Amino acid sequence: MSGENNLQTLLATMRPSLDPTTYVFLTTKQPLHSLPLSTLEPQLLVQEEEGTTIVTTEALAKSHGFTESIFPCKKITLTVHSSLEAVGLIAAISNRLKDHGISANVVSGYFHDHIYVPVARAEDAMRVLGGFAGQARD
C-alpha cells in the first residue's frame, strides 16, 4: 500500500488533526533493552550516539521518573497517507510554520506525517496548516 507522492494533492488533502495530549522529549543513556518501553509507550524513539531520545506523554514520563524532559508539545497528524518517497511536503509545512514563528519537529511514519509543536502554539499551527490546505484546494 503506497502513499500519495503528488505535493499539490498532499497539501490539499492533508487534514491536520490535533492530539490533545501533551508530549515531551526526553533522553536517556540506559540501554534500550532495560527501558520500560511497554509502559512508557513511546510515540518516537531515536537512538543516537549520545543517548536515546524518547517522545512520550508528559504524564508517562513523570510516572516513570524522568524528571528532565524538554519541549512540552502537542502532536499534529496530517491524516493524508503520504509516501515515504514524497518530495517537498515536509519542507512546505516546515516553511509555512516557520513563516509564522512556530517551531516544528516533524517525523514521518509509514502512513502519516506528525508535527510536534509547542503547546502554546498548537492552535496557531492548526490554523496555519488548515489555511495552507485550503489554499492548495483553491
MODELLER restraints for C-alpha pairs under 7 A, 6 or more apart:
rsr = mdl.restraints
at = mdl.atoms
rsr.add(forms.Gaussian(group=physical.xy_distance, feature=features.Distance(at['CA:2:A'], at['CA:83:A']), mean=6.04, stdev=0.5))
rsr.add(forms.Gaussian(group=physical.xy_distance, feature=features.Distance(at['CA:3:A'], at['CA:81:A']), mean=5.08, stdev=0.5))
rsr.add(forms.Gaussian(group=physical.xy_distance, feature=features.Distance(at['CA:3:A'], at['CA:82:A']), mean=4.54, stdev=0.5))
rsr.add(forms.Gaussian(group=physical.xy_distance, feature=features.Distance(at['CA:3:A'], at['CA:83:A']), mean=3.89, stdev=0.5))
rsr.add(forms.Gaussian(group=physical.xy_distance, feature=features.Distance(at['CA:4:A'], at['CA:10:A']), mean=6.72, stdev=0.5))
rsr.add(forms.Gaussian(group=physical.xy_distance, feature=features.Distance(at['CA:4:A'], at['CA:81:A']), mean=6.16, stdev=0.5))
rsr.add(forms.Gaussian(group=physical.xy_distance, feature=features.Distance(at['CA:4:A'], at['CA:82:A']), mean=4.69, stdev=0.5))
rsr.add(forms.Gaussian(group=physical.xy_distance, feature=features.Distance(at['CA:4:A'], at['CA:83:A']), mean=5.13, stdev=0.5))
rsr.add(forms.Gaussian(group=physical.xy_distance, feature=features.Distance(at['CA:5:A'], at['CA:82:A']), mean=6.47, stdev=0.5))
rsr.add(forms.Gaussian(group=physical.xy_distance, feature=features.Distance(at['CA:5:A'], at['CA:83:A']), mean=5.61, stdev=0.5))
rsr.add(forms.Gaussian(group=physical.xy_distance, feature=features.Distance(at['CA:5:A'], at['CA:85:A']), mean=6.92, stdev=0.5))
rsr.add(forms.Gaussian(group=physical.xy_distance, feature=features.Distance(at['CA:5:A'], at['CA:86:A']), mean=4.46, stdev=0.5))
rsr.add(forms.Gaussian(group=physical.xy_distance, feature=features.Distance(at['CA:7:A'], at['CA:87:A']), mean=6.97, stdev=0.5))
rsr.add(forms.Gaussian(group=physical.xy_distance, feature=features.Distance(at['CA:7:A'], at['CA:88:A']), mean=6.47, stdev=0.5))
rsr.add(forms.Gaussian(group=physical.xy_distance, feature=features.Distance(at['CA:7:A'], at['CA:89:A']), mean=6.14, stdev=0.5))
rsr.add(forms.Gaussian(group=physical.xy_distance, feature=features.Distance(at['CA:8:A'], at['CA:136:A']), mean=6.48, stdev=0.5))
rsr.add(forms.Gaussian(group=physical.xy_distance, feature=features.Distance(at['CA:10:A'], at['CA:80:A']), mean=6.63, stdev=0.5))
rsr.add(forms.Gaussian(group=physical.xy_distance, feature=features.Distance(at['CA:10:A'], at['CA:82:A']), mean=6.85, stdev=0.5))
rsr.add(forms.Gaussian(group=physical.xy_distance, feature=features.Distance(at['CA:11:A'], at['CA:133:A']), mean=5.31, stdev=0.5))
rsr.add(forms.Gaussian(group=physical.xy_distance, feature=features.Distance(at['CA:11:A'], at['CA:136:A']), mean=5.92, stdev=0.5))
rsr.add(forms.Gaussian(group=physical.xy_distance, feature=features.Distance(at['CA:12:A'], at['CA:133:A']), mean=4.68, stdev=0.5))
rsr.add(forms.Gaussian(group=physical.xy_distance, feature=features.Distance(at['CA:12:A'], at['CA:134:A']), mean=6.58, stdev=0.5))
rsr.add(forms.Gaussian(group=physical.xy_distance, feature=features.Distance(at['CA:12:A'], at['CA:136:A']), mean=4.73, stdev=0.5))
rsr.add(forms.Gaussian(group=physical.xy_distance, feature=features.Distance(at['CA:12:A'], at['CA:137:A']), mean=4.83, stdev=0.5))
rsr.add(forms.Gaussian(group=physical.xy_distance, feature=features.Distance(at['CA:13:A'], at['CA:80:A']), mean=6.08, stdev=0.5))
rsr.add(forms.Gaussian(group=physical.xy_distance, feature=features.Distance(at['CA:13:A'], at['CA:133:A']), mean=6.71, stdev=0.5))
rsr.add(forms.Gaussian(group=physical.xy_distance, feature=features.Distance(at['CA:14:A'], at['CA:78:A']), mean=5.07, stdev=0.5))
rsr.add(forms.Gaussian(group=physical.xy_distance, feature=features.Distance(at['CA:14:A'], at['CA:79:A']), mean=5.60, stdev=0.5))
rsr.add(forms.Gaussian(group=physical.xy_distance, feature=features.Distance(at['CA:14:A'], at['CA:80:A']), mean=4.68, stdev=0.5))
rsr.add(forms.Gaussian(group=physical.xy_distance, feature=features.Distance(at['CA:14:A'], at['CA:133:A']), mean=6.65, stdev=0.5))
rsr.add(forms.Gaussian(group=physical.xy_distance, feature=features.Distance(at['CA:15:A'], at['CA:78:A']), mean=5.71, stdev=0.5))
rsr.add(forms.Gaussian(group=physical.xy_distance, feature=features.Distance(at['CA:15:A'], at['CA:79:A']), mean=5.50, stdev=0.5))
rsr.add(forms.Gaussian(group=physical.xy_distance, feature=features.Distance(at['CA:15:A'], at['CA:80:A']), mean=6.71, stdev=0.5))
rsr.add(forms.Gaussian(group=physical.xy_distance, feature=features.Distance(at['CA:16:A'], at['CA:76:A']), mean=6.18, stdev=0.5))
rsr.add(forms.Gaussian(group=physical.xy_distance, feature=features.Distance(at['CA:16:A'], at['CA:77:A']), mean=5.52, stdev=0.5))
rsr.add(forms.Gaussian(group=physical.xy_distance, feature=features.Distance(at['CA:16:A'], at['CA:78:A']), mean=4.48, stdev=0.5))
rsr.add(forms.Gaussian(group=physical.xy_distance, feature=features.Distance(at['CA:16:A'], at['CA:79:A']), mean=6.12, stdev=0.5))
rsr.add(forms.Gaussian(group=physical.xy_distance, feature=features.Distance(at['CA:16:A'], at['CA:126:A']), mean=6.81, stdev=0.5))
rsr.add(forms.Gaussian(group=physical.xy_distance, feature=features.Distance(at['CA:16:A'], at['CA:129:A']), mean=6.79, stdev=0.5))
rsr.add(forms.Gaussian(group=physical.xy_distance, feature=features.Distance(at['CA:16:A'], at['CA:130:A']), mean=6.81, stdev=0.5))
rsr.add(forms.Gaussian(group=physical.xy_distance, feature=features.Distance(at['CA:17:A'], at['CA:76:A']), mean=5.40, stdev=0.5))
rsr.add(forms.Gaussian(group=physical.xy_distance, feature=features.Distance(at['CA:17:A'], at['CA:77:A']), mean=5.13, stdev=0.5))
rsr.add(forms.Gaussian(group=physical.xy_distance, feature=features.Distance(at['CA:17:A'], at['CA:78:A']), mean=6.37, stdev=0.5))
rsr.add(forms.Gaussian(group=physical.xy_distance, feature=features.Distance(at['CA:17:A'], at['CA:79:A']), mean=6.91, stdev=0.5))
rsr.add(forms.Gaussian(group=physical.xy_distance, feature=features.Distance(at['CA:18:A'], at['CA:75:A']), mean=6.12, stdev=0.5))
rsr.add(forms.Gaussian(group=physical.xy_distance, feature=features.Distance(at['CA:18:A'], at['CA:76:A']), mean=4.55, stdev=0.5))
rsr.add(forms.Gaussian(group=physical.xy_distance, feature=features.Distance(at['CA:18:A'], at['CA:77:A']), mean=6.56, stdev=0.5))
rsr.add(forms.Gaussian(group=physical.xy_distance, feature=features.Distance(at['CA:19:A'], at['CA:74:A']), mean=6.38, stdev=0.5))
rsr.add(forms.Gaussian(group=physical.xy_distance, feature=features.Distance(at['CA:19:A'], at['CA:75:A']), mean=5.45, stdev=0.5))
rsr.add(forms.Gaussian(group=physical.xy_distance, feature=features.Distance(at['CA:19:A'], at['CA:76:A']), mean=6.15, stdev=0.5))
rsr.add(forms.Gaussian(group=physical.xy_distance, feature=features.Distance(at['CA:20:A'], at['CA:74:A']), mean=6.74, stdev=0.5))
rsr.add(forms.Gaussian(group=physical.xy_distance, feature=features.Distance(at['CA:21:A'], at['CA:57:A']), mean=6.89, stdev=0.5))
rsr.add(forms.Gaussian(group=physical.xy_distance, feature=features.Distance(at['CA:21:A'], at['CA:74:A']), mean=6.39, stdev=0.5))
rsr.add(forms.Gaussian(group=physical.xy_distance, feature=features.Distance(at['CA:22:A'], at['CA:57:A']), mean=5.81, stdev=0.5))
rsr.add(forms.Gaussian(group=physical.xy_distance, feature=features.Distance(at['CA:22:A'], at['CA:58:A']), mean=5.85, stdev=0.5))
rsr.add(forms.Gaussian(group=physical.xy_distance, feature=features.Distance(at['CA:22:A'], at['CA:72:A']), mean=6.29, stdev=0.5))
rsr.add(forms.Gaussian(group=physical.xy_distance, feature=features.Distance(at['CA:22:A'], at['CA:73:A']), mean=5.54, stdev=0.5))
rsr.add(forms.Gaussian(group=physical.xy_distance, feature=features.Distance(at['CA:22:A'], at['CA:74:A']), mean=5.30, stdev=0.5))
rsr.add(forms.Gaussian(group=physical.xy_distance, feature=features.Distance(at['CA:23:A'], at['CA:55:A']), mean=6.57, stdev=0.5))
rsr.add(forms.Gaussian(group=physical.xy_distance, feature=features.Distance(at['CA:23:A'], at['CA:56:A']), mean=5.42, stdev=0.5))
rsr.add(forms.Gaussian(group=physical.xy_distance, feature=features.Distance(at['CA:23:A'], at['CA:57:A']), mean=4.14, stdev=0.5))
rsr.add(forms.Gaussian(group=physical.xy_distance, feature=features.Distance(at['CA:23:A'], at['CA:58:A']), mean=5.10, stdev=0.5))
rsr.add(forms.Gaussian(group=physical.xy_distance, feature=features.Distance(at['CA:23:A'], at['CA:72:A']), mean=5.64, stdev=0.5))
rsr.add(forms.Gaussian(group=physical.xy_distance, feature=features.Distance(at['CA:23:A'], at['CA:73:A']), mean=5.18, stdev=0.5))
rsr.add(forms.Gaussian(group=physical.xy_distance, feature=features.Distance(at['CA:23:A'], at['CA:74:A']), mean=6.02, stdev=0.5))
rsr.add(forms.Gaussian(group=physical.xy_distance, feature=features.Distance(at['CA:24:A'], at['CA:55:A']), mean=5.61, stdev=0.5))
rsr.add(forms.Gaussian(group=physical.xy_distance, feature=features.Distance(at['CA:24:A'], at['CA:56:A']), mean=5.82, stdev=0.5))
rsr.add(forms.Gaussian(group=physical.xy_distance, feature=features.Distance(at['CA:24:A'], at['CA:57:A']), mean=5.99, stdev=0.5))
rsr.add(forms.Gaussian(group=physical.xy_distance, feature=features.Distance(at['CA:24:A'], at['CA:58:A']), mean=5.43, stdev=0.5))
rsr.add(forms.Gaussian(group=physical.xy_distance, feature=features.Distance(at['CA:24:A'], at['CA:69:A']), mean=6.01, stdev=0.5))
rsr.add(forms.Gaussian(group=physical.xy_distance, feature=features.Distance(at['CA:24:A'], at['CA:70:A']), mean=5.78, stdev=0.5))
rsr.add(forms.Gaussian(group=physical.xy_distance, feature=features.Distance(at['CA:24:A'], at['CA:71:A']), mean=5.56, stdev=0.5))
rsr.add(forms.Gaussian(group=physical.xy_distance, feature=features.Distance(at['CA:24:A'], at['CA:72:A']), mean=4.73, stdev=0.5))
rsr.add(forms.Gaussian(group=physical.xy_distance, feature=features.Distance(at['CA:24:A'], at['CA:73:A']), mean=6.18, stdev=0.5))
rsr.add(forms.Gaussian(group=physical.xy_distance, feature=features.Distance(at['CA:25:A'], at['CA:53:A']), mean=6.78, stdev=0.5))
rsr.add(forms.Gaussian(group=physical.xy_distance, feature=features.Distance(at['CA:25:A'], at['CA:54:A']), mean=5.74, stdev=0.5))
rsr.add(forms.Gaussian(group=physical.xy_distance, feature=features.Distance(at['CA:25:A'], at['CA:55:A']), mean=4.60, stdev=0.5))
rsr.add(forms.Gaussian(group=physical.xy_distance, feature=features.Distance(at['CA:25:A'], at['CA:56:A']), mean=6.86, stdev=0.5))
rsr.add(forms.Gaussian(group=physical.xy_distance, feature=features.Distance(at['CA:25:A'], at['CA:69:A']), mean=5.60, stdev=0.5))
rsr.add(forms.Gaussian(group=physical.xy_distance, feature=features.Distance(at['CA:25:A'], at['CA:70:A']), mean=5.28, stdev=0.5))
rsr.add(forms.Gaussian(group=physical.xy_distance, feature=features.Distance(at['CA:25:A'], at['CA:71:A']), mean=6.04, stdev=0.5))
rsr.add(forms.Gaussian(group=physical.xy_distance, feature=features.Distance(at['CA:26:A'], at['CA:53:A']), mean=5.71, stdev=0.5))
rsr.add(forms.Gaussian(group=physical.xy_distance, feature=features.Distance(at['CA:26:A'], at['CA:54:A']), mean=5.33, stdev=0.5))
rsr.add(forms.Gaussian(group=physical.xy_distance, feature=features.Distance(at['CA:26:A'], at['CA:55:A']), mean=6.44, stdev=0.5))
rsr.add(forms.Gaussian(group=physical.xy_distance, feature=features.Distance(at['CA:26:A'], at['CA:68:A']), mean=6.74, stdev=0.5))
rsr.add(forms.Gaussian(group=physical.xy_distance, feature=features.Distance(at['CA:26:A'], at['CA:69:A']), mean=4.51, stdev=0.5))
rsr.add(forms.Gaussian(group=physical.xy_distance, feature=features.Distance(at['CA:26:A'], at['CA:70:A']), mean=6.26, stdev=0.5))
rsr.add(forms.Gaussian(group=physical.xy_distance, feature=features.Distance(at['CA:27:A'], at['CA:51:A']), mean=6.31, stdev=0.5))
rsr.add(forms.Gaussian(group=physical.xy_distance, feature=features.Distance(at['CA:27:A'], at['CA:52:A']), mean=5.41, stdev=0.5))
rsr.add(forms.Gaussian(group=physical.xy_distance, feature=features.Distance(at['CA:27:A'], at['CA:53:A']), mean=4.45, stdev=0.5))
rsr.add(forms.Gaussian(group=physical.xy_distance, feature=features.Distance(at['CA:27:A'], at['CA:54:A']), mean=6.06, stdev=0.5))
rsr.add(forms.Gaussian(group=physical.xy_distance, feature=features.Distance(at['CA:28:A'], at['CA:51:A']), mean=5.53, stdev=0.5))
rsr.add(forms.Gaussian(group=physical.xy_distance, feature=features.Distance(at['CA:28:A'], at['CA:52:A']), mean=5.38, stdev=0.5))
rsr.add(forms.Gaussian(group=physical.xy_distance, feature=features.Distance(at['CA:28:A'], at['CA:53:A']), mean=6.78, stdev=0.5))
rsr.add(forms.Gaussian(group=physical.xy_distance, feature=features.Distance(at['CA:29:A'], at['CA:51:A']), mean=4.67, stdev=0.5))
rsr.add(forms.Gaussian(group=physical.xy_distance, feature=features.Distance(at['CA:29:A'], at['CA:52:A']), mean=6.23, stdev=0.5))
rsr.add(forms.Gaussian(group=physical.xy_distance, feature=features.Distance(at['CA:40:A'], at['CA:56:A']), mean=6.84, stdev=0.5))
rsr.add(forms.Gaussian(group=physical.xy_distance, feature=features.Distance(at['CA:40:A'], at['CA:60:A']), mean=5.93, stdev=0.5))
rsr.add(forms.Gaussian(group=physical.xy_distance, feature=features.Distance(at['CA:41:A'], at['CA:56:A']), mean=6.42, stdev=0.5))
rsr.add(forms.Gaussian(group=physical.xy_distance, feature=features.Distance(at['CA:42:A'], at['CA:54:A']), mean=6.16, stdev=0.5))
rsr.add(forms.Gaussian(group=physical.xy_distance, feature=features.Distance(at['CA:42:A'], at['CA:55:A']), mean=5.56, stdev=0.5))
rsr.add(forms.Gaussian(group=physical.xy_distance, feature=features.Distance(at['CA:42:A'], at['CA:56:A']), mean=4.70, stdev=0.5))
rsr.add(forms.Gaussian(group=physical.xy_distance, feature=features.Distance(at['CA:43:A'], at['CA:55:A']), mean=5.46, stdev=0.5))
rsr.add(forms.Gaussian(group=physical.xy_distance, feature=features.Distance(at['CA:43:A'], at['CA:56:A']), mean=5.55, stdev=0.5))
rsr.add(forms.Gaussian(group=physical.xy_distance, feature=features.Distance(at['CA:44:A'], at['CA:54:A']), mean=5.72, stdev=0.5))
rsr.add(forms.Gaussian(group=physical.xy_distance, feature=features.Distance(at['CA:44:A'], at['CA:55:A']), mean=5.02, stdev=0.5))
rsr.add(forms.Gaussian(group=physical.xy_distance, feature=features.Distance(at['CA:45:A'], at['CA:52:A']), mean=6.96, stdev=0.5))
rsr.add(forms.Gaussian(group=physical.xy_distance, feature=features.Distance(at['CA:45:A'], at['CA:53:A']), mean=5.68, stdev=0.5))
rsr.add(forms.Gaussian(group=physical.xy_distance, feature=features.Distance(at['CA:45:A'], at['CA:54:A']), mean=4.64, stdev=0.5))
rsr.add(forms.Gaussian(group=physical.xy_distance, feature=features.Distance(at['CA:45:A'], at['CA:55:A']), mean=6.52, stdev=0.5))
rsr.add(forms.Gaussian(group=physical.xy_distance, feature=features.Distance(at['CA:46:A'], at['CA:52:A']), mean=5.69, stdev=0.5))
rsr.add(forms.Gaussian(group=physical.xy_distance, feature=features.Distance(at['CA:46:A'], at['CA:53:A']), mean=5.08, stdev=0.5))
rsr.add(forms.Gaussian(group=physical.xy_distance, feature=features.Distance(at['CA:46:A'], at['CA:54:A']), mean=6.59, stdev=0.5))
rsr.add(forms.Gaussian(group=physical.xy_distance, feature=features.Distance(at['CA:47:A'], at['CA:53:A']), mean=6.34, stdev=0.5))
rsr.add(forms.Gaussian(group=physical.xy_distance, feature=features.Distance(at['CA:71:A'], at['CA:118:A']), mean=6.77, stdev=0.5))
rsr.add(forms.Gaussian(group=physical.xy_distance, feature=features.Distance(at['CA:72:A'], at['CA:118:A']), mean=6.21, stdev=0.5))
rsr.add(forms.Gaussian(group=physical.xy_distance, feature=features.Distance(at['CA:72:A'], at['CA:119:A']), mean=6.14, stdev=0.5))
rsr.add(forms.Gaussian(group=physical.xy_distance, feature=features.Distance(at['CA:73:A'], at['CA:116:A']), mean=5.86, stdev=0.5))
rsr.add(forms.Gaussian(group=physical.xy_distance, feature=features.Distance(at['CA:73:A'], at['CA:117:A']), mean=5.21, stdev=0.5))
rsr.add(forms.Gaussian(group=physical.xy_distance, feature=features.Distance(at['CA:73:A'], at['CA:118:A']), mean=4.37, stdev=0.5))
rsr.add(forms.Gaussian(group=physical.xy_distance, feature=features.Distance(at['CA:73:A'], at['CA:119:A']), mean=4.53, stdev=0.5))
rsr.add(forms.Gaussian(group=physical.xy_distance, feature=features.Distance(at['CA:74:A'], at['CA:116:A']), mean=5.54, stdev=0.5))
rsr.add(forms.Gaussian(group=physical.xy_distance, feature=features.Distance(at['CA:74:A'], at['CA:117:A']), mean=5.52, stdev=0.5))
rsr.add(forms.Gaussian(group=physical.xy_distance, feature=features.Distance(at['CA:74:A'], at['CA:118:A']), mean=6.36, stdev=0.5))
rsr.add(forms.Gaussian(group=physical.xy_distance, feature=features.Distance(at['CA:74:A'], at['CA:119:A']), mean=5.45, stdev=0.5))
rsr.add(forms.Gaussian(group=physical.xy_distance, feature=features.Distance(at['CA:74:A'], at['CA:122:A']), mean=6.28, stdev=0.5))
rsr.add(forms.Gaussian(group=physical.xy_distance, feature=features.Distance(at['CA:75:A'], at['CA:114:A']), mean=6.45, stdev=0.5))
rsr.add(forms.Gaussian(group=physical.xy_distance, feature=features.Distance(at['CA:75:A'], at['CA:115:A']), mean=5.59, stdev=0.5))
rsr.add(forms.Gaussian(group=physical.xy_distance, feature=features.Distance(at['CA:75:A'], at['CA:116:A']), mean=4.59, stdev=0.5))
rsr.add(forms.Gaussian(group=physical.xy_distance, feature=features.Distance(at['CA:75:A'], at['CA:117:A']), mean=6.57, stdev=0.5))
rsr.add(forms.Gaussian(group=physical.xy_distance, feature=features.Distance(at['CA:76:A'], at['CA:114:A']), mean=5.59, stdev=0.5))
rsr.add(forms.Gaussian(group=physical.xy_distance, feature=features.Distance(at['CA:76:A'], at['CA:115:A']), mean=5.03, stdev=0.5))
rsr.add(forms.Gaussian(group=physical.xy_distance, feature=features.Distance(at['CA:76:A'], at['CA:116:A']), mean=6.35, stdev=0.5))
rsr.add(forms.Gaussian(group=physical.xy_distance, feature=features.Distance(at['CA:77:A'], at['CA:112:A']), mean=6.78, stdev=0.5))
rsr.add(forms.Gaussian(group=physical.xy_distance, feature=features.Distance(at['CA:77:A'], at['CA:113:A']), mean=5.98, stdev=0.5))
rsr.add(forms.Gaussian(group=physical.xy_distance, feature=features.Distance(at['CA:77:A'], at['CA:114:A']), mean=4.49, stdev=0.5))
rsr.add(forms.Gaussian(group=physical.xy_distance, feature=features.Distance(at['CA:77:A'], at['CA:115:A']), mean=6.39, stdev=0.5))
rsr.add(forms.Gaussian(group=physical.xy_distance, feature=features.Distance(at['CA:78:A'], at['CA:112:A']), mean=5.98, stdev=0.5))
rsr.add(forms.Gaussian(group=physical.xy_distance, feature=features.Distance(at['CA:78:A'], at['CA:113:A']), mean=5.49, stdev=0.5))
rsr.add(forms.Gaussian(group=physical.xy_distance, feature=features.Distance(at['CA:78:A'], at['CA:114:A']), mean=6.26, stdev=0.5))
rsr.add(forms.Gaussian(group=physical.xy_distance, feature=features.Distance(at['CA:79:A'], at['CA:112:A']), mean=6.05, stdev=0.5))
rsr.add(forms.Gaussian(group=physical.xy_distance, feature=features.Distance(at['CA:80:A'], at['CA:112:A']), mean=6.33, stdev=0.5))
rsr.add(forms.Gaussian(group=physical.xy_distance, feature=features.Distance(at['CA:81:A'], at['CA:111:A']), mean=5.00, stdev=0.5))
rsr.add(forms.Gaussian(group=physical.xy_distance, feature=features.Distance(at['CA:81:A'], at['CA:112:A']), mean=5.32, stdev=0.5))
rsr.add(forms.Gaussian(group=physical.xy_distance, feature=features.Distance(at['CA:82:A'], at['CA:111:A']), mean=6.35, stdev=0.5))
rsr.add(forms.Gaussian(group=physical.xy_distance, feature=features.Distance(at['CA:82:A'], at['CA:112:A']), mean=5.97, stdev=0.5))
rsr.add(forms.Gaussian(group=physical.xy_distance, feature=features.Distance(at['CA:84:A'], at['CA:110:A']), mean=6.77, stdev=0.5))
rsr.add(forms.Gaussian(group=physical.xy_distance, feature=features.Distance(at['CA:94:A'], at['CA:104:A']), mean=6.58, stdev=0.5))
rsr.add(forms.Gaussian(group=physical.xy_distance, feature=features.Distance(at['CA:97:A'], at['CA:125:A']), mean=6.75, stdev=0.5))
rsr.add(forms.Gaussian(group=physical.xy_distance, feature=features.Distance(at['CA:97:A'], at['CA:128:A']), mean=6.96, stdev=0.5))
rsr.add(forms.Gaussian(group=physical.xy_distance, feature=features.Distance(at['CA:102:A'], at['CA:121:A']), mean=6.70, stdev=0.5))
rsr.add(forms.Gaussian(group=physical.xy_distance, feature=features.Distance(at['CA:102:A'], at['CA:125:A']), mean=6.96, stdev=0.5))
rsr.add(forms.Gaussian(group=physical.xy_distance, feature=features.Distance(at['CA:103:A'], at['CA:117:A']), mean=5.91, stdev=0.5))
rsr.add(forms.Gaussian(group=physical.xy_distance, feature=features.Distance(at['CA:103:A'], at['CA:118:A']), mean=6.80, stdev=0.5))
rsr.add(forms.Gaussian(group=physical.xy_distance, feature=features.Distance(at['CA:104:A'], at['CA:115:A']), mean=6.06, stdev=0.5))
rsr.add(forms.Gaussian(group=physical.xy_distance, feature=features.Distance(at['CA:104:A'], at['CA:116:A']), mean=5.68, stdev=0.5))
rsr.add(forms.Gaussian(group=physical.xy_distance, feature=features.Distance(at['CA:104:A'], at['CA:117:A']), mean=5.05, stdev=0.5))
rsr.add(forms.Gaussian(group=physical.xy_distance, feature=features.Distance(at['CA:105:A'], at['CA:115:A']), mean=5.61, stdev=0.5))
rsr.add(forms.Gaussian(group=physical.xy_distance, feature=features.Distance(at['CA:105:A'], at['CA:116:A']), mean=4.99, stdev=0.5))
rsr.add(forms.Gaussian(group=physical.xy_distance, feature=features.Distance(at['CA:105:A'], at['CA:117:A']), mean=6.63, stdev=0.5))
rsr.add(forms.Gaussian(group=physical.xy_distance, feature=features.Distance(at['CA:106:A'], at['CA:114:A']), mean=5.71, stdev=0.5))
rsr.add(forms.Gaussian(group=physical.xy_distance, feature=features.Distance(at['CA:106:A'], at['CA:115:A']), mean=4.43, stdev=0.5))
rsr.add(forms.Gaussian(group=physical.xy_distance, feature=features.Distance(at['CA:106:A'], at['CA:116:A']), mean=6.26, stdev=0.5))
rsr.add(forms.Gaussian(group=physical.xy_distance, feature=features.Distance(at['CA:107:A'], at['CA:113:A']), mean=5.87, stdev=0.5))
rsr.add(forms.Gaussian(group=physical.xy_distance, feature=features.Distance(at['CA:107:A'], at['CA:114:A']), mean=5.36, stdev=0.5))
rsr.add(forms.Gaussian(group=physical.xy_distance, feature=features.Distance(at['CA:107:A'], at['CA:115:A']), mean=6.51, stdev=0.5))
rsr.add(forms.Gaussian(group=physical.xy_distance, feature=features.Distance(at['CA:108:A'], at['CA:114:A']), mean=6.17, stdev=0.5))
